[in-house]
Amino acid sequence: MLSTTEDDEDAGPSVESINPEERIQARRLRIQKRIEQQKREALGEDVAAKLETSDEVGKGKEQIEESRNRLVKLRSDGFELVTNVRVAGDAREMQHRIQDAENRHARVEKLEAEAKASSEKFDEISRRWSAAHMKEIPHDLHDMLVEQTRSCDTVVDEKNKLINHLQLELKQKDDDYVKDLKKQSEDVDLMIERMEEQVKNLTKSYRDELLQIENAFVDERSTALKNQRKKWDGTVSQRGEREEDYLKMRFKRVEDHENQLDSLRTNDTEEYNMVKIKLETDVQILEQQLQQMKATYQLNQEKLEYNFQVLKKRDEENTITKSQQKRKITRLQDALNSFRIKLSKQEKHYKDENQSLVDEYKRIADQYKELHKKMRHFSATDRKKFEDVWRMNEEEVQSLVEKVLKADETIHHQQLGLPWHPPEKSFLKTSGPLEIQESDPRPTATSFAKEVLASSEASTTMQKSDAEVEIKVAPNVGCC
């Protein structure tokens, strides 16, 4: 139906310029063409021809669209491949910063905890030194000195452990920094390599796609010419079969078809020129984009150089920090040496003081032994004197009792005239001091003397054992 309408439009001007008989004949021909067109549509030939024509006409545009999609995908893949290195580096740097912040926080907490614990232990040790002046027993003083020595050693060991831990962390930090520099250098080399490779691939892909587009348009032009030639040949053959019927119409239609072919050639030429200009413009745009990509790559390279300078500056800051830590370690070492000197002086002082106390203890122990010896001597002498006086008084009492008994017997016999019965004289048979009765709570001089002698011997034995222990422990105190 579309071809019939086009034939009507094309034949319109020519039909109006001829006579009525030719107009009737042309109308008959149009009716005949319309019937033949309907028959072809019923058979499905014209639809296939239309689909083929539409496919042939859209082949160049389809190739342009496919090439554009492929180039866009290739460019996005290349950009993603190049930026993956930067993304991985940023992610690694972020993870490194997070880990560094966590380690710094843990280190600060550890230092604060250690400083707090050290200050508490130092205060405790200082309080114990003030309590040392109140100690009078050498054994307790020695125990306290040993405990103080252990506390000082514990504080020093904790300081040494913390210093060793910080030194290990510093060494690990240096190793990580060297690894990071090496990894960043490898990333930069990999990014440059990928950028160069992507530039080559994009250039090659643009050239290939441009060649394919040009080939597609050339094929489309040749196909269009071929189809038009076939259409022209069919029309000529139809006009040859019917030239006996419409010879006059044939020349007019041949002229019209020639004009149509000229217009088609002109239109195709203009379209080809327009497409060629558009493609050249696209090529220029792509070249500009390529220059922009190169500029972007140059900017990225400058950014990487800037990052390298930043890392170099950070390396200098780390070097300064390392030197500060070394100075701090040296200062702490000097403080440790001063503490050691002070400790050695105090140990020497306490060793001398301990030796003087041991000598004083020995002197007092000797005096105590001599005193106990004198006390035992005087106790034995006093006991002997006491027994002598007792026996003397006892003899005198017995003589007086004998006299009293004789006087009592005389009084009974001579004065009273009564029989005299002598009393019980068993108490006169005892000699020496009397023993303490159980019912009498008051101790006698003998029992008191025995208790004094027993306590003096026990205290002497205990003092001897304490002196031996002090003599054995004293060298160890000096060593500490």
C-alpha positions as CSV (number, residue, x, y, z in Angstrom):
1,M,0.0,0.0,0.0
2,L,2.9,2.4,0.7
3,S,4.4,1.7,-2.7
4,T,1.1,2.4,-4.4
5,T,0.7,5.7,-2.6
6,E,4.3,6.7,-3.5
7,D,3.5,5.8,-7.2
8,D,0.4,7.9,-7.0
9,E,2.3,10.9,-5.6
10,D,5.1,10.4,-8.2
11,A,2.6,10.0,-11.0
12,G,0.4,12.9,-9.9
13,P,2.1,15.7,-11.7
14,S,2.6,13.7,-14.9
15,V,-1.1,12.6,-15.0
16,E,-2.4,16.1,-14.7
17,S,-0.3,17.2,-17.7
18,I,-1.8,14.5,-20.1
19,N,-5.2,14.2,-21.7
20,P,-8.2,12.4,-20.2
21,E,-7.6,9.2,-22.2
22,E,-4.1,8.9,-20.8
23,R,-5.5,9.7,-17.4
24,I,-8.0,6.8,-17.6
25,Q,-5.3,4.5,-18.8
26,A,-3.0,5.6,-15.9
27,R,-5.8,5.0,-13.5
28,R,-6.2,1.5,-14.8
29,L,-2.5,0.9,-14.4
30,R,-2.6,2.2,-10.8
31,I,-5.6,-0.1,-10.1
32,Q,-3.7,-3.0,-11.6
33,K,-0.6,-2.2,-9.6
34,R,-2.7,-2.0,-6.4
35,I,-4.2,-5.4,-7.1
36,E,-0.7,-6.9,-7.7
37,Q,0.6,-5.2,-4.5
38,Q,-2.2,-6.8,-2.5
39,K,-1.4,-10.2,-4.0
40,R,2.2,-9.8,-3.0
41,E,1.3,-8.8,0.5
42,A,-1.0,-11.8,0.7
43,L,1.9,-14.0,-0.3
44,G,4.3,-12.3,2.3
45,E,6.9,-11.2,-0.2
46,D,6.6,-7.5,0.3
47,V,6.9,-7.8,4.1
48,A,10.2,-9.7,3.9
49,A,11.4,-7.1,1.4
50,K,10.5,-4.3,3.8
51,L,12.2,-6.0,6.7
52,E,15.3,-6.6,4.6
53,T,15.3,-3.0,3.5
54,S,14.9,-1.7,7.0
55,D,17.7,-4.0,8.2
56,E,19.9,-2.9,5.4
57,V,19.2,0.8,6.0
58,G,19.8,0.6,9.8
59,K,23.1,-1.4,9.6
60,G,25.4,1.6,9.8
61,K,23.5,3.2,12.8
62,E,23.4,-0.2,14.5
63,Q,27.2,-0.6,14.0
64,I,27.7,3.0,15.4
65,E,25.6,2.1,18.5
66,E,27.4,-1.2,19.0
67,S,30.8,0.5,18.6
68,R,29.8,3.2,21.1
69,N,28.6,0.7,23.7
70,R,31.8,-1.4,23.3
71,L,34.0,1.7,23.6
72,V,32.1,3.0,26.6
73,K,32.3,-0.4,28.3
74,L,36.0,-0.8,27.4
75,R,36.7,2.7,28.8
76,S,34.8,2.1,32.0
77,D,36.5,-1.3,32.5
78,G,39.9,0.4,31.9
79,F,39.1,3.2,34.3
80,E,38.0,0.7,36.9
81,L,41.1,-1.5,36.4
82,V,43.3,1.6,36.9
83,T,41.4,2.9,39.9
84,N,41.3,-0.5,41.6
85,V,45.0,0.0,42.5
86,R,44.2,3.4,44.1
87,V,41.1,2.0,45.9
88,A,43.2,-0.9,47.2
89,G,45.9,1.5,48.4
90,D,43.4,3.8,50.1
91,A,41.7,0.9,51.8
92,R,45.1,-0.4,52.9
93,E,46.1,3.0,54.2
94,M,42.8,3.4,56.0
95,Q,43.3,0.0,57.7
96,H,46.8,1.0,58.6
97,R,45.7,4.2,60.1
98,I,42.9,2.5,62.1
99,Q,45.4,-0.1,63.4
100,D,48.0,2.6,64.2
101,A,45.3,4.5,66.2
102,E,44.4,1.4,68.1
103,N,48.0,0.6,68.8
104,R,48.7,4.1,69.9
105,H,45.6,4.1,72.2
106,A,46.6,0.7,73.7
107,R,50.2,1.9,74.1
108,V,49.1,5.1,75.9
109,E,46.8,3.1,78.2
110,K,49.6,0.7,78.9
111,L,52.0,3.5,79.7
112,E,49.5,5.2,81.9
113,A,48.7,2.0,83.7
114,E,52.4,1.2,84.2
115,A,53.1,4.7,85.4
116,K,50.2,4.5,87.9
117,A,51.3,1.1,89.1
118,S,55.0,2.2,89.4
119,S,54.0,5.4,91.3
120,E,51.9,3.3,93.7
121,K,54.7,0.8,94.2
122,F,57.2,3.6,94.7
123,D,54.9,5.3,97.2
124,E,54.5,1.9,99.0
125,I,58.3,1.4,99.0
126,S,58.8,5.0,100.3
127,R,56.3,4.4,103.1
128,R,58.1,1.2,104.1
129,W,61.4,3.1,104.3
130,S,59.8,5.4,106.8
131,A,58.5,2.4,108.7
132,A,62.1,1.0,108.8
133,H,63.2,3.5,111.5
134,M,60.6,2.0,113.8
135,K,62.1,-1.5,113.6
136,E,64.3,-2.5,116.5
137,I,64.6,-6.2,116.0
138,P,67.3,-7.1,113.5
139,H,65.5,-10.1,112.1
140,D,62.4,-8.0,111.3
141,L,64.7,-5.3,109.8
142,H,66.3,-7.9,107.6
143,D,63.0,-9.3,106.4
144,M,61.9,-5.8,105.5
145,L,65.1,-5.1,103.6
146,V,64.7,-8.3,101.7
147,E,61.1,-7.4,100.9
148,Q,62.1,-3.9,99.8
149,T,64.8,-5.3,97.6
150,R,62.3,-7.6,95.9
151,S,59.9,-4.7,95.4
152,C,62.6,-2.6,93.8
153,D,63.7,-5.4,91.6
154,T,60.0,-5.9,90.6
155,V,59.7,-2.2,89.6
156,V,63.0,-2.3,87.7
157,D,61.9,-5.5,85.8
158,E,58.6,-4.0,84.9
159,K,60.4,-0.9,83.5
160,N,62.8,-3.1,81.5
161,K,59.9,-5.2,80.1
162,L,58.1,-2.0,79.1
163,I,61.3,-0.6,77.4
164,N,61.8,-3.9,75.6
165,H,58.2,-3.9,74.4
166,L,58.4,-0.3,73.1
167,Q,61.7,-1.1,71.3
168,L,60.1,-4.2,69.6
169,E,57.1,-2.0,68.6
170,L,59.4,0.6,67.2
171,K,61.3,-2.0,65.2
172,Q,58.0,-3.4,63.9
173,K,56.9,0.1,63.0
174,D,60.1,0.6,60.9
175,D,59.6,-2.7,59.2
176,D,56.0,-1.9,58.4
177,Y,57.0,1.5,57.0
178,V,59.6,-0.1,54.7
179,K,57.0,-2.6,53.5
180,D,54.5,0.2,52.9
181,L,57.0,2.1,50.8
182,K,57.8,-1.0,48.8
183,K,54.1,-1.8,48.3
184,Q,53.3,1.8,47.2
185,S,56.1,1.7,44.7
186,E,54.8,-1.5,43.3
187,D,51.3,0.0,43.1
188,V,52.6,3.0,41.3
189,D,54.4,0.9,38.8
190,L,51.4,-1.3,38.4
191,M,49.1,1.7,37.9
192,I,51.5,3.2,35.3
193,E,51.7,-0.1,33.5
194,R,47.9,-0.5,33.4
195,M,47.4,3.1,32.3
196,E,49.8,2.7,29.4
197,E,48.1,-0.6,28.5
198,Q,44.7,1.0,28.6
199,V,45.8,3.9,26.4
200,K,47.1,1.4,23.8
201,N,43.9,-0.7,24.0
202,L,41.7,2.3,23.7
203,T,43.6,3.6,20.7
204,K,43.5,0.3,19.0
205,S,39.8,-0.2,19.9
206,Y,38.9,3.3,18.5
207,R,40.7,2.6,15.3
208,D,39.1,-0.8,14.9
209,E,35.6,0.5,15.7
210,L,36.1,3.4,13.3
211,L,37.1,1.0,10.6
212,Q,34.1,-1.3,11.3
213,I,31.8,1.7,11.1
214,E,33.3,2.8,7.8
215,N,33.0,-0.7,6.5
216,A,29.4,-0.9,7.7
217,F,28.5,2.3,5.9
218,V,30.3,1.2,2.7
219,D,28.4,-2.1,2.9
220,E,25.2,-0.2,3.5
221,R,25.8,2.0,0.5
222,S,26.7,-0.9,-1.7
223,T,23.6,-2.8,-0.5
224,A,21.4,0.3,-1.2
225,L,22.9,0.7,-4.6
226,K,22.4,-3.0,-5.3
227,N,18.8,-2.9,-4.1
228,Q,18.1,0.2,-6.2
229,R,19.8,-1.4,-9.2
230,K,17.6,-4.4,-8.7
231,K,14.5,-2.2,-8.4
232,W,15.6,-0.3,-11.4
233,D,16.1,-3.5,-13.5
234,G,12.7,-4.8,-12.4
235,T,11.1,-1.5,-13.3
236,V,12.8,-1.5,-16.7
237,S,11.7,-5.1,-17.4
238,Q,8.2,-4.3,-16.4
239,R,8.2,-1.2,-18.7
240,G,9.7,-3.4,-21.5
241,E,6.8,-5.8,-21.3
242,R,4.3,-3.0,-21.2
243,E,5.9,-0.5,-23.7
244,E,3.4,-1.5,-26.3
245,D,0.6,-0.3,-24.0
246,Y,2.0,2.8,-22.5
247,L,5.0,3.9,-24.7
248,K,4.4,7.5,-24.1
249,M,4.1,6.9,-20.3
250,R,7.3,4.9,-20.3
251,F,9.5,7.8,-21.3
252,K,7.9,10.0,-18.7
253,R,8.3,7.4,-16.0
254,V,11.9,6.6,-17.1
255,E,12.6,10.3,-16.7
256,D,10.9,10.4,-13.3
257,H,12.9,7.3,-12.2
258,E,16.1,8.9,-13.4
259,N,15.3,12.0,-11.4
260,Q,14.5,9.8,-8.4
261,L,17.8,8.0,-8.8
262,D,19.6,11.3,-9.1
263,S,17.9,12.5,-6.0
264,L,18.7,9.3,-4.2
265,R,22.3,9.5,-5.3
266,T,22.4,13.1,-4.1
267,N,20.7,12.3,-0.8
268,D,23.0,9.3,-0.2
269,T,26.0,11.4,-1.1
270,E,24.9,14.2,1.3
271,E,24.1,11.7,4.0
272,Y,27.4,10.0,3.5
273,N,29.2,13.3,3.7
274,M,27.2,14.2,6.8
275,V,28.0,10.8,8.4
276,K,31.7,11.2,7.5
277,I,31.8,14.7,9.0
278,K,30.0,13.4,12.1
279,L,32.5,10.5,12.4
280,E,35.4,12.9,12.0
281,T,33.9,15.1,14.6
282,D,33.5,12.1,16.9
283,V,37.1,11.2,16.3
284,Q,38.2,14.7,17.2
285,I,36.0,14.5,20.4
286,L,37.5,11.1,21.2
287,E,41.0,12.6,20.7
288,Q,40.1,15.4,23.0
289,Q,38.8,12.9,25.6
290,L,42.1,11.0,25.1
291,Q,44.0,14.2,25.8
292,Q,41.8,14.7,28.9
293,M,42.5,11.2,30.0
294,K,46.2,11.8,29.6
295,A,45.8,15.0,31.6
296,T,43.9,13.1,34.2
297,Y,46.7,10.5,34.3
298,Q,49.3,13.3,34.6
299,L,47.3,14.8,37.5
300,N,47.1,11.4,39.2
301,Q,50.8,11.0,38.7
302,E,51.4,14.4,40.3
303,K,49.0,13.4,43.1
304,L,51.1,10.2,43.6
305,E,54.3,12.3,43.7
306,Y,52.6,14.6,46.3
307,N,51.6,11.5,48.3
308,F,55.2,10.3,48.0
309,Q,56.5,13.7,49.3
310,V,53.9,13.4,52.2
311,L,55.1,9.9,53.0
312,K,58.7,11.2,52.9
313,K,57.8,14.0,55.3
314,R,56.1,11.4,57.5
315,D,59.3,9.4,57.4
316,E,61.2,12.5,58.6
317,E,58.7,13.0,61.4
318,N,59.0,9.3,62.3
319,T,62.8,9.8,62.4
320,I,62.4,12.8,64.7
321,T,60.0,10.7,66.9
322,K,62.5,7.9,66.9
323,S,65.3,10.3,68.0
324,Q,63.0,11.7,70.7
325,Q,62.2,8.1,71.9
326,K,66.0,7.4,72.0
327,R,66.6,10.5,74.0
328,K,63.8,9.5,76.3
329,I,65.3,6.0,76.7
330,T,68.7,7.5,77.4
331,R,67.2,9.8,80.0
332,L,65.4,6.9,81.6
333,Q,68.6,4.9,81.5
334,D,70.4,7.7,83.3
335,A,67.6,7.8,85.9
336,L,67.9,4.0,86.2
337,N,71.7,4.3,86.7
338,S,71.2,7.0,89.4
339,F,68.6,4.8,91.1
340,R,71.1,1.9,91.0
341,I,73.9,4.1,92.5
342,K,71.5,5.3,95.2
343,L,70.4,1.7,95.8
344,S,74.1,0.5,96.1
345,K,74.8,3.4,98.5
346,Q,71.7,2.5,100.6
347,E,72.7,-1.2,100.5
348,K,76.2,-0.3,101.7
349,H,74.8,2.0,104.4
350,Y,72.4,-0.6,105.6
351,K,75.1,-3.3,105.4
352,D,77.4,-1.2,107.6
353,E,74.5,-0.4,109.9
354,N,73.6,-4.1,110.0
355,Q,77.2,-5.0,110.9
356,S,77.3,-2.4,113.7
357,L,74.0,-3.8,115.0
358,V,75.3,-7.3,114.9
359,D,78.4,-6.3,116.7
360,E,76.3,-4.4,119.3
361,Y,74.1,-7.5,119.6
362,K,77.1,-9.7,120.2
363,R,78.4,-7.3,122.9
364,I,75.0,-7.1,124.6
365,A,74.7,-11.0,124.4
366,D,78.2,-11.3,126.0
367,Q,77.2,-8.9,128.7
368,Y,73.9,-10.7,129.2
369,K,75.8,-14.0,129.5
370,E,78.2,-12.5,132.0
371,L,75.3,-11.0,133.9
372,H,73.5,-14.4,134.1
373,K,76.8,-16.0,135.2
374,K,77.1,-13.5,138.0
375,M,73.5,-13.9,138.8
376,R,73.9,-17.6,139.1
377,H,77.0,-17.2,141.3
378,F,75.3,-14.7,143.6
379,S,72.2,-16.8,143.7
380,A,74.2,-19.9,144.8
381,T,76.1,-17.8,147.4
382,D,72.9,-16.3,148.7
383,R,71.3,-19.7,148.9
384,K,74.2,-21.1,150.8
385,K,74.1,-18.1,153.2
386,F,70.3,-18.5,153.5
387,E,70.7,-22.2,154.4
388,D,73.5,-21.5,156.9
389,V,71.5,-18.8,158.6
390,W,68.4,-21.1,158.5
391,R,70.3,-24.0,160.1
392,M,71.8,-21.7,162.7
393,N,68.4,-20.3,163.6
394,E,67.0,-23.8,163.5
395,E,69.6,-25.0,166.0
396,E,68.9,-22.0,168.2
397,V,65.2,-22.7,168.1
398,Q,65.7,-26.4,168.9
399,S,67.8,-25.4,172.0
400,L,65.1,-22.9,173.0
401,V,62.4,-25.6,172.5
402,E,64.4,-28.0,174.7
403,K,64.7,-25.4,177.4
404,V,61.0,-24.6,177.2
405,L,60.1,-28.3,177.4
406,K,62.4,-28.8,180.4
407,A,60.8,-25.7,182.1
408,D,57.3,-27.1,181.3
409,E,58.2,-30.5,182.8
410,T,59.6,-28.8,185.9
411,I,56.5,-26.7,186.3
412,H,54.2,-29.7,186.0
413,H,56.2,-31.8,188.4
414,Q,57.3,-29.3,191.0
415,Q,54.7,-26.5,190.9
416,L,51.5,-28.3,189.7
417,G,52.2,-31.8,190.7
418,L,50.7,-33.2,187.6
419,P,52.0,-35.8,185.3
420,W,53.7,-34.3,182.3
421,H,53.2,-35.7,178.8
422,P,55.8,-34.6,176.2
423,P,54.4,-33.1,173.0
424,E,55.0,-34.4,169.5
425,K,58.6,-33.6,168.4
426,S,58.5,-34.7,164.8
427,F,58.8,-31.2,163.5
428,L,62.2,-31.0,165.3
429,K,63.5,-33.8,163.1
430,T,63.4,-31.7,159.9
431,S,66.6,-29.8,159.0
432,G,67.1,-27.1,156.4
433,P,64.6,-24.7,154.9
434,L,61.0,-25.7,154.7
435,E,59.4,-26.6,151.4
436,I,56.3,-24.7,150.1
437,Q,53.0,-26.3,151.0
438,E,50.4,-26.6,148.3
439,S,47.8,-24.8,150.3
440,D,50.2,-21.8,150.7
441,P,50.0,-19.6,147.6
442,R,53.2,-17.7,148.6
443,P,56.3,-19.0,147.0
444,T,59.4,-19.7,149.0
445,A,62.8,-18.3,148.4
446,T,64.0,-21.7,147.1
447,S,61.3,-22.1,144.4
448,F,61.7,-18.4,143.4
449,A,65.4,-19.0,143.0
450,K,64.8,-22.1,140.9
451,E,62.4,-20.3,138.6
452,V,64.8,-17.4,138.1
453,L,67.6,-19.9,137.3
454,A,65.3,-21.8,134.8
455,S,64.2,-18.6,133.0
456,S,67.7,-17.3,132.8
457,E,68.9,-20.6,131.2
458,A,66.0,-20.6,128.7
459,S,66.6,-17.0,127.7
460,T,70.3,-17.7,127.4
461,T,69.6,-20.6,125.0
462,M,67.2,-18.5,123.0
463,Q,69.7,-15.6,122.7
464,K,72.4,-18.1,121.6
465,S,70.1,-19.4,118.8
466,D,69.1,-15.9,117.7
467,A,72.7,-14.8,117.6
468,E,73.6,-17.8,115.5
469,V,70.8,-17.0,113.1
470,E,71.8,-13.3,112.9
471,I,75.4,-14.3,112.2
472,K,74.3,-16.6,109.4
473,V,71.9,-14.1,107.8
474,A,74.1,-11.0,108.1
475,P,76.3,-11.9,105.1
476,N,73.2,-12.3,102.9
477,V,71.9,-8.9,104.0
478,G,75.2,-7.4,103.0
479,C,75.0,-9.0,99.5
480,C,71.5,-7.7,98.9
